[in-house]
Amino acid sequence: MTAFKTLSVAMLKGFVRDKATLFFTFLFPLMFLVIFGLLLRDAGTDKTKIALVGDGPVVSALRDSGALEFESFGDENSAVQKVKDGDLPAALIVRGQQLDVRFAQSDQVQSATVVGIINGFVDKANLAATGQPPTFTFAAEKVEDASLKPIQYLTPGILSWGVAVSAVFGSALTLVSWRRKQVLRRIRLAPISTTSVLSSRILVSAGVAIVQGAAFIGIASLPVFGLQLSGSWWLAIPLLLLGTIAFFALGMLVGAFAKTEEAASAAANIVVLPMAFLSGTFFPVDQAPAWLQAVSKVFPLRHMNDGMLDVLVRGKGIEALAVPVAVLVGFSLVIGFIASRVFKWEE
């Protein structure tokens, strides 16, 4: 027990003193969270802005509804030129009771939306002018859906990726470095079991993962980002720990074949970075081709992302952990077994 404690403290001190490791463990993934969080925080909230020449009751109704935003122009040519330049999707020209819409051909979806909105208000105004009651009635009501704000999607994914990077790089680079410096050989000759050495390194990685989780969630919860946690957020803790073990095993496998720290770093990047994109860390893979979605389910990071998303922000209970936990445990056992067979204590 004393040897295990001594090893754990020594590894923790080594981790804290390594500024490059601290940067890639905390600041590097946090940079992605902050940059994507700031870029996408207003995504989906912008209204369509069109050019406007003139005024009238239909325009007033459109303004009051908030369906469109207007940029006013004094003449028709200036407004249409904005559309031709691609700066605005359409121009509404009002000449008394005549309303003309000039729209860009390049974006048919947005143009159709603008034309549909204006046409609906024109029809409503025409019906009101007749004084006749409407034959059909229409009612709209907001419904709370399960869609997520960008920061709610980004935080679980980038946190999982950060834990994966920390665990893979931490185990691979540490073990390769120790092997080159004959540290592993001396440890193996000492009265210390292999289990104690690996357990102490896993303990440090698990502690780092918990600190990462607290830092990520704390920053994402700031008002500028607005992350809202669900009531079952604490279920993310076992996922963080199991994810650490799974990716630590992957780092051991990388370290088994790499001869130098540079080779270990390159190999870890080749494994982790494509996995991050294919697992939906930064962008959802739901709209990807079916074959790509099937491939993504092979990766443990995909299941860790899904589990973290479910318990951190979607409010799902412990049942949401069944598949991610099974995948992470299975991955740890298989990869850990292979790594133990091929790992070399000496060059």
Stockholm file with secondary structure:
# STOCKHOLM 1.0

chainA/1-347         MTAFKTLSVAMLKGFVRDKATLFFTFLFPLMFLVIFGLLLRDAGTDKTKIALVGDGPVVSALRDSGALEFESFGDENSAVQKVKDGDLPAALIVRGQQLDVRFAQSDQVQSATVVGIINGFVDKANLAATGQPPTFTFAAEKVEDASLKPIQYLTPGILSWGVAVSAVFGSALTLVSWRRKQVLRRIRLAPISTTSVLSSRILVSAGVAIVQGAAFIGIASLPVFGLQLSGSWWLAIPLLLLGTIAFFALGMLVGAFAKTEEAASAAANIVVLPMAFLSGTFFPVDQAPAWLQAVSKVFPLRHMNDGMLDVLVRGKGIEALAVPVAVLVGFSLVIGFIASRVFKWEE
#=GR chainA/1-347 SS CHHHHHHHHHHHHHHHHCHHHHIIIIIHHHHHHHHHHHHHTTTTTCCEEEEEESCCHHHHHHHHHTSEEEEECSSHHHHHHHHHTTSSSEEEEEETTEEEEEECSSCHHHHHHHHHHHHHHHHHHHHHHHTCCCSSCCCCCCCCCSCCCHHHHHHHHHHHHHHHHHHHHHHHHHHHHHHHTTHHHHHHHTTCCHHHHHHHHHHHHHHHHHHHHHHHHHHHTSTTTCCCCCTTGGGHHHHHHHHHHHHHHHHHHHHHHCSSHHHHHHHHHHHHHHHHHHTTSSSCSTTSCHHHHHHHTTSHHHHHHHHHHHHHTSCCCGGGGHHHHHHHHHHHHHHHHHHHHHCCSCC
#=GC SS_cons         CHHHHHHHHHHHHHHHHCHHHHIIIIIHHHHHHHHHHHHHTTTTTCCEEEEEESCCHHHHHHHHHTSEEEEECSSHHHHHHHHHTTSSSEEEEEETTEEEEEECSSCHHHHHHHHHHHHHHHHHHHHHHHTCCCSSCCCCCCCCCSCCCHHHHHHHHHHHHHHHHHHHHHHHHHHHHHHHTTHHHHHHHTTCCHHHHHHHHHHHHHHHHHHHHHHHHHHHTSTTTCCCCCTTGGGHHHHHHHHHHHHHHHHHHHHHHCSSHHHHHHHHHHHHHHHHHHTTSSSCSTTSCHHHHHHHTTSHHHHHHHHHHHHHTSCCCGGGGHHHHHHHHHHHHHHHHHHHHHCCSCC
//
